[in-house]
């Protein structure tokens, strides 16, 4: 469980334009690079260019991630909810389980 901050889940976005519309609301993101057959690479590019922290969720392993995103934290699918909350806490600076991240 998270504490010390409010987390708001935004709808899935598959375009950089959609992400840009929500720029002020985005503190961090977890991207599935291939969500329902749509590439989220444009969103990843936008996040990287905007300096927003993000992570990549994938079930394909590191070989499916373009080289320029190898430095981005990754979470393997399927993942458990506590691991996802910890990752989001780390990305956003929110405390999780009473531990500073």
Steps between C-alpha positions, in 0.01 A plus 500: 500500500626848427503785747620856503350593164207461269533283193258548214467246222452649155344316209726300270671720241652380176609830349738775600224749423274339760781508756578864422137594571544354850851641554420682825335188644785261421763460771613158378379218278511126453483415129408176335690538175253281313151550638233329291729510196571874526855620554557738791843600369376851407385547861835369629681746273282784627553404865875474451510837323287656774721364776209313657599181686353184355533126495432239237270207568568210269453130469746474212831541685773756447555401135173665402602837645675745265857582604423862589256376768729237658580750779131529592386288796306191391239284666430156357143386440325344667587706806339506840321811628746569786791501254313744275417728794863496610615587148253788471606620844862496390422685177284762671692536827193387700569297813390136489459268795630775730838495323644792310572411141 
